[in-house]
Amino acid sequence: MKRLDLIVGERELEKLLESLELAEVPGYTVMKHVTGRGPERVVSEDMEFTGLGANAHVIVFCEQVVLDRIRKNIEPLLNFYGGVAYVSEATAL
């Protein structure tokens, strides 16, 4: 089982979720309004007032075959809009 963590701008979230649906993911979790420190080494608080710059964290648990379809679908989005994706091994308890 694989765990896919995606961090994207909230403005691109709907496009990302459409790509996941096309890949026939079994399900996903979405957390909106996430923030953190990136290469700029600053944690932005602007989104608390305006919503601009807000990110979303999407988590998907799936098998490798589904992950391969996801990768094909989301690479163009990440390359165009930005964002990050990380894959790790996951074991159910």
Backbone torsions as a table, in degrees:
resi	resn	phi	psi	omega
1	MET	NA	141.4	179.4
2	LYS	-113.8	150.7	172.8
3	ARG	-117.5	126.6	178.2
4	LEU	-112.9	121.7	175.9
5	ASP	-108.6	125.1	179.5
6	LEU	-121.4	132.6	173.4
7	ILE	-120.5	118.0	-178.6
8	VAL	-137.0	161.8	173.2
9	GLY	-64.8	143.7	-179.3
10	GLU	-60.6	-28.0	178.9
11	ARG	-64.4	-26.7	-179.1
12	GLU	-97.6	0.3	-174.8
13	LEU	-58.1	-46.2	-177.1
14	GLU	-61.6	-41.5	177.6
15	LYS	-62.6	-40.9	179.1
16	LEU	-64.0	-44.8	-179.2
17	LEU	-64.4	-36.0	175.2
18	GLU	-62.2	-40.1	178.3
19	SER	-65.2	-38.0	177.7
20	LEU	-66.2	-42.0	178.9
21	GLU	-62.0	-40.4	178.0
22	LEU	-62.8	-30.1	178.4
23	ALA	-82.2	-0.8	178.5
24	GLU	59.2	49.5	176.8
25	VAL	-67.3	149.5	179.8
26	PRO	-72.6	-19.6	-180.0
27	GLY	165.1	172.9	178.6
28	TYR	-159.8	163.5	175.8
29	THR	-117.4	136.5	179.3
30	VAL	-121.6	128.3	172.9
31	MET	-119.9	118.0	-178.4
32	LYS	-94.5	163.7	176.4
33	HIS	61.3	42.6	175.8
34	VAL	-90.9	149.4	177.7
35	THR	-139.4	167.6	179.6
36	GLY	-178.9	-171.1	-179.0
37	ARG	-107.5	126.4	178.5
38	GLY	-114.2	-153.7	-178.5
39	PRO	-58.4	-26.8	-179.5
40	GLU	-72.3	-13.5	179.1
41	ARG	61.7	28.2	178.8
42	VAL	-132.1	136.5	173.7
43	VAL	-92.7	116.4	-176.8
44	SER	-78.9	133.2	175.6
45	GLU	-108.1	-1.2	-177.2
46	ASP	-56.6	-34.7	-174.8
47	MET	-65.6	-20.6	179.3
48	GLU	-62.7	-29.3	-176.8
49	PHE	-101.9	-39.6	-172.4
50	THR	-110.0	-24.4	-173.8
51	GLY	83.5	-10.4	179.0
52	LEU	-73.2	138.3	179.3
53	GLY	84.3	2.7	-179.5
54	ALA	-71.4	143.9	178.3
55	ASN	-112.2	165.2	173.5
56	ALA	-126.5	145.7	177.3
57	HIS	-113.4	120.2	-179.9
58	VAL	-114.8	130.6	179.0
59	ILE	-118.1	131.9	178.5
60	VAL	-128.4	133.0	170.6
61	PHE	-110.2	126.2	-176.9
62	CYS	-160.8	172.9	175.6
63	GLU	-84.5	164.1	-176.0
64	GLN	-57.0	-39.5	-178.0
65	VAL	-62.0	-38.0	177.6
66	VAL	-71.5	-40.2	178.5
67	LEU	-58.8	-38.8	177.9
68	ASP	-61.7	-40.0	177.5
69	ARG	-68.2	-40.7	178.6
70	ILE	-60.2	-48.0	-177.9
71	ARG	-56.0	-45.1	179.7
72	LYS	-60.6	-38.7	-176.7
73	ASN	-77.9	-35.2	-172.4
74	ILE	-95.3	-18.9	-178.6
75	GLU	-54.8	-45.8	178.2
76	PRO	-61.0	-37.0	179.1
77	LEU	-65.8	-46.5	-179.3
78	LEU	-65.1	-38.6	179.4
79	ASN	-66.1	-36.0	-176.8
80	PHE	-83.6	-49.5	-173.8
81	TYR	-94.3	-21.5	-174.1
82	GLY	94.9	178.7	-176.3
83	GLY	120.1	172.4	179.7
84	VAL	-132.6	153.8	177.1
85	ALA	-140.2	132.5	178.7
86	TYR	-131.3	139.4	179.2
87	VAL	-114.1	138.2	175.3
88	SER	-141.3	164.3	175.3
89	GLU	-77.0	144.8	179.0
90	ALA	-134.3	137.4	177.4
91	THR	-125.6	125.6	178.3
92	ALA	-72.2	147.1	178.7
93	LEU	-76.4	NA	NA
